Amino acid sequence: TKLPEGDVVLICQAGGRSAKALAQAQGAGRKDLRHYAPGTGGWRARGGAVE
């Protein structure tokens, strides 16, 4: 799957898979990516909405 151009935040349930995806994408030359390490579980624990 191709990531869109521009700022992208990678997130998964606990942060591990999105961290691996970030490393892989950065290795392929993407520098405009961010990673939310706490994952969706951490996001929800901080009151963040998930649709």
Backbone as XML, in Angstrom:
<?xml version="1.0"?>
<chain id="A" units="angstrom">
  <residue number="1" name="THR">
    <atom name="N" x="0.846" y="-1.178" z="0.000"/>
    <atom name="CA" x="0.000" y="0.000" z="0.000"/>
    <atom name="C" x="0.889" y="1.238" z="0.000"/>
  </residue>
  <residue number="2" name="LYS">
    <atom name="N" x="0.578" y="2.173" z="-0.851"/>
    <atom name="CA" x="1.351" y="3.403" z="-0.937"/>
    <atom name="C" x="0.818" y="4.430" z="0.054"/>
  </residue>
  <residue number="3" name="LEU">
    <atom name="N" x="1.725" y="5.051" z="0.791"/>
    <atom name="CA" x="1.342" y="6.105" z="1.730"/>
    <atom name="C" x="1.136" y="7.408" z="0.979"/>
  </residue>
  <residue number="4" name="PRO">
    <atom name="N" x="0.195" y="8.235" z="1.413"/>
    <atom name="CA" x="0.001" y="9.529" z="0.761"/>
    <atom name="C" x="1.203" y="10.438" z="1.001"/>
  </residue>
  <residue number="5" name="GLU">
    <atom name="N" x="1.394" y="11.395" z="0.131"/>
    <atom name="CA" x="2.456" y="12.385" z="0.316"/>
    <atom name="C" x="2.050" y="13.344" z="1.426"/>
  </residue>
  <residue number="6" name="GLY">
    <atom name="N" x="3.024" y="14.000" z="2.026"/>
    <atom name="CA" x="2.743" y="14.962" z="3.086"/>
    <atom name="C" x="2.839" y="14.315" z="4.448"/>
  </residue>
  <residue number="7" name="ASP">
    <atom name="N" x="2.486" y="15.066" z="5.465"/>
    <atom name="CA" x="2.597" y="14.583" z="6.840"/>
    <atom name="C" x="1.647" y="13.419" z="7.091"/>
  </residue>
  <residue number="8" name="VAL">
    <atom name="N" x="2.199" y="12.346" z="7.651"/>
    <atom name="CA" x="1.436" y="11.140" z="7.969"/>
    <atom name="C" x="1.838" y="10.701" z="9.370"/>
  </residue>
  <residue number="9" name="VAL">
    <atom name="N" x="0.866" y="10.343" z="10.194"/>
    <atom name="CA" x="1.137" y="9.796" z="11.520"/>
    <atom name="C" x="0.765" y="8.324" z="11.490"/>
  </residue>
  <residue number="10" name="LEU">
    <atom name="N" x="1.720" y="7.470" z="11.838"/>
    <atom name="CA" x="1.487" y="6.029" z="11.882"/>
    <atom name="C" x="1.087" y="5.640" z="13.299"/>
  </residue>
  <residue number="11" name="ILE">
    <atom name="N" x="0.066" y="4.797" z="13.402"/>
    <atom name="CA" x="-0.429" y="4.383" z="14.714"/>
    <atom name="C" x="-0.990" y="2.970" z="14.607"/>
  </residue>
  <residue number="12" name="CYS">
    <atom name="N" x="-0.815" y="2.187" z="15.650"/>
    <atom name="CA" x="-1.422" y="0.859" z="15.752"/>
    <atom name="C" x="-1.897" y="0.691" z="17.197"/>
  </residue>
  <residue number="13" name="GLN">
    <atom name="N" x="-2.337" y="-0.479" z="17.572"/>
    <atom name="CA" x="-2.902" y="-0.697" z="18.906"/>
    <atom name="C" x="-1.927" y="-0.346" z="20.037"/>
  </residue>
  <residue number="14" name="ALA">
    <atom name="N" x="-0.699" y="-0.876" z="19.975"/>
    <atom name="CA" x="0.232" y="-0.671" z="21.079"/>
    <atom name="C" x="1.509" y="0.064" z="20.683"/>
  </residue>
  <residue number="15" name="GLY">
    <atom name="N" x="1.715" y="0.323" z="19.400"/>
    <atom name="CA" x="2.875" y="1.088" z="18.955"/>
    <atom name="C" x="3.979" y="0.294" z="18.285"/>
  </residue>
  <residue number="16" name="GLY">
    <atom name="N" x="4.007" y="-1.013" z="18.460"/>
    <atom name="CA" x="5.088" y="-1.830" z="17.904"/>
    <atom name="C" x="5.069" y="-1.947" z="16.393"/>
  </residue>
  <residue number="17" name="ARG">
    <atom name="N" x="3.921" y="-2.257" z="15.837"/>
    <atom name="CA" x="3.821" y="-2.424" z="14.376"/>
    <atom name="C" x="4.025" y="-1.104" z="13.649"/>
  </residue>
  <residue number="18" name="SER">
    <atom name="N" x="3.489" y="-0.028" z="14.207"/>
    <atom name="CA" x="3.674" y="1.261" z="13.540"/>
    <atom name="C" x="5.128" y="1.720" z="13.630"/>
  </residue>
  <residue number="19" name="ALA">
    <atom name="N" x="5.843" y="1.349" z="14.692"/>
    <atom name="CA" x="7.272" y="1.666" z="14.793"/>
    <atom name="C" x="8.052" y="0.935" z="13.706"/>
  </residue>
  <residue number="20" name="LYS">
    <atom name="N" x="7.716" y="-0.324" z="13.465"/>
    <atom name="CA" x="8.376" y="-1.088" z="12.400"/>
    <atom name="C" x="8.060" y="-0.495" z="11.035"/>
  </residue>
  <residue number="21" name="ALA">
    <atom name="N" x="6.807" y="-0.096" z="10.832"/>
    <atom name="CA" x="6.410" y="0.516" z="9.560"/>
    <atom name="C" x="7.151" y="1.833" z="9.343"/>
  </residue>
  <residue number="22" name="LEU">
    <atom name="N" x="7.328" y="2.610" z="10.405"/>
    <atom name="CA" x="8.055" y="3.871" z="10.307"/>
    <atom name="C" x="9.497" y="3.619" z="9.880"/>
  </residue>
  <residue number="23" name="ALA">
    <atom name="N" x="10.154" y="2.666" z="10.523"/>
    <atom name="CA" x="11.541" y="2.359" z="10.178"/>
    <atom name="C" x="11.666" y="1.911" z="8.726"/>
  </residue>
  <residue number="24" name="GLN">
    <atom name="N" x="10.741" y="1.094" z="8.282"/>
    <atom name="CA" x="10.763" y="0.608" z="6.907"/>
    <atom name="C" x="10.548" y="1.756" z="5.915"/>
  </residue>
  <residue number="25" name="ALA">
    <atom name="N" x="9.586" y="2.613" z="6.186"/>
    <atom name="CA" x="9.304" y="3.735" z="5.289"/>
    <atom name="C" x="10.456" y="4.738" z="5.273"/>
  </residue>
  <residue number="26" name="GLN">
    <atom name="N" x="11.046" y="4.989" z="6.428"/>
    <atom name="CA" x="12.185" y="5.901" z="6.474"/>
    <atom name="C" x="13.374" y="5.310" z="5.720"/>
  </residue>
  <residue number="27" name="GLY">
    <atom name="N" x="13.540" y="3.996" z="5.805"/>
    <atom name="CA" x="14.594" y="3.328" z="5.049"/>
    <atom name="C" x="14.397" y="3.446" z="3.550"/>
  </residue>
  <residue number="28" name="ALA">
    <atom name="N" x="13.144" y="3.626" z="3.142"/>
    <atom name="CA" x="12.816" y="3.797" z="1.725"/>
    <atom name="C" x="12.867" y="5.265" z="1.312"/>
  </residue>
  <residue number="29" name="GLY">
    <atom name="N" x="13.255" y="6.139" z="2.248"/>
    <atom name="CA" x="13.442" y="7.544" z="1.900"/>
    <atom name="C" x="12.390" y="8.514" z="2.384"/>
  </residue>
  <residue number="30" name="ARG">
    <atom name="N" x="11.348" y="8.052" z="3.050"/>
    <atom name="CA" x="10.310" y="8.975" z="3.547"/>
    <atom name="C" x="10.807" y="9.656" z="4.820"/>
  </residue>
  <residue number="31" name="LYS">
    <atom name="N" x="10.747" y="10.956" z="4.833"/>
    <atom name="CA" x="11.193" y="11.724" z="5.999"/>
    <atom name="C" x="10.057" y="12.515" z="6.639"/>
  </residue>
  <residue number="32" name="ASP">
    <atom name="N" x="8.856" y="12.474" z="6.042"/>
    <atom name="CA" x="7.731" y="13.283" z="6.506"/>
    <atom name="C" x="6.736" y="12.477" z="7.336"/>
  </residue>
  <residue number="33" name="LEU">
    <atom name="N" x="7.206" y="11.404" z="7.961"/>
    <atom name="CA" x="6.327" y="10.534" z="8.739"/>
    <atom name="C" x="6.566" y="10.718" z="10.226"/>
  </residue>
  <residue number="34" name="ARG">
    <atom name="N" x="5.529" y="10.500" z="10.999"/>
    <atom name="CA" x="5.618" y="10.543" z="12.462"/>
    <atom name="C" x="5.018" y="9.253" z="13.003"/>
  </residue>
  <residue number="35" name="HIS">
    <atom name="N" x="5.360" y="8.955" z="14.249"/>
    <atom name="CA" x="4.895" y="7.727" z="14.897"/>
    <atom name="C" x="4.304" y="8.100" z="16.246"/>
  </residue>
  <residue number="36" name="TYR">
    <atom name="N" x="3.090" y="7.631" z="16.523"/>
    <atom name="CA" x="2.477" y="7.855" z="17.830"/>
    <atom name="C" x="2.735" y="6.608" z="18.664"/>
  </residue>
  <residue number="37" name="ALA">
    <atom name="N" x="3.806" y="6.637" z="19.449"/>
    <atom name="CA" x="4.288" y="5.464" z="20.175"/>
    <atom name="C" x="3.286" y="4.842" z="21.148"/>
  </residue>
  <residue number="38" name="PRO">
    <atom name="N" x="2.441" y="5.600" z="21.860"/>
    <atom name="CA" x="1.507" y="4.963" z="22.789"/>
    <atom name="C" x="0.413" y="4.131" z="22.118"/>
  </residue>
  <residue number="39" name="GLY">
    <atom name="N" x="0.251" y="4.285" z="20.808"/>
    <atom name="CA" x="-0.770" y="3.521" z="20.095"/>
    <atom name="C" x="-2.180" y="4.000" z="20.393"/>
  </residue>
  <residue number="40" name="THR">
    <atom name="N" x="-3.153" y="3.295" z="19.816"/>
    <atom name="CA" x="-4.541" y="3.695" z="20.036"/>
    <atom name="C" x="-4.959" y="3.482" z="21.485"/>
  </residue>
  <residue number="41" name="GLY">
    <atom name="N" x="-4.359" y="2.490" z="22.145"/>
    <atom name="CA" x="-4.661" y="2.283" z="23.563"/>
    <atom name="C" x="-4.254" y="3.488" z="24.393"/>
  </residue>
  <residue number="42" name="GLY">
    <atom name="N" x="-3.068" y="4.019" z="24.132"/>
    <atom name="CA" x="-2.603" y="5.213" z="24.827"/>
    <atom name="C" x="-3.413" y="6.444" z="24.474"/>
  </residue>
  <residue number="43" name="TRP">
    <atom name="N" x="-3.807" y="6.524" z="23.202"/>
    <atom name="CA" x="-4.634" y="7.648" z="22.741"/>
    <atom name="C" x="-5.965" y="7.668" z="23.493"/>
  </residue>
  <residue number="44" name="ARG">
    <atom name="N" x="-6.595" y="6.505" z="23.574"/>
    <atom name="CA" x="-7.880" y="6.410" z="24.290"/>
    <atom name="C" x="-7.719" y="6.700" z="25.774"/>
  </residue>
  <residue number="45" name="ALA">
    <atom name="N" x="-6.634" y="6.214" z="26.375"/>
    <atom name="CA" x="-6.392" y="6.439" z="27.802"/>
    <atom name="C" x="-6.246" y="7.928" z="28.116"/>
  </residue>
  <residue number="46" name="ARG">
    <atom name="N" x="-5.818" y="8.702" z="27.118"/>
    <atom name="CA" x="-5.657" y="10.145" z="27.294"/>
    <atom name="C" x="-6.899" y="10.917" z="26.855"/>
  </residue>
  <residue number="47" name="GLY">
    <atom name="N" x="-7.982" y="10.193" z="26.580"/>
    <atom name="CA" x="-9.241" y="10.835" z="26.223"/>
    <atom name="C" x="-9.429" y="11.119" z="24.748"/>
  </residue>
  <residue number="48" name="GLY">
    <atom name="N" x="-8.541" y="10.589" z="23.900"/>
    <atom name="CA" x="-8.659" y="10.815" z="22.463"/>
    <atom name="C" x="-9.813" y="10.025" z="21.860"/>
  </residue>
  <residue number="49" name="ALA">
    <atom name="N" x="-10.458" y="10.618" z="20.888"/>
    <atom name="CA" x="-11.581" y="9.961" z="20.206"/>
    <atom name="C" x="-11.068" y="9.019" z="19.122"/>
  </residue>
  <residue number="50" name="VAL">
    <atom name="N" x="-11.745" y="7.895" z="18.952"/>
    <atom name="CA" x="-11.426" y="6.931" z="17.900"/>
    <atom name="C" x="-12.723" y="6.606" z="17.180"/>
  </residue>
  <residue number="51" name="GLU">
    <atom name="N" x="-12.718" y="6.757" z="15.866"/>
    <atom name="CA" x="-13.927" y="6.466" z="15.076"/>
    <atom name="C" x="-13.829" y="5.096" z="14.453"/>
  </residue>
</chain>
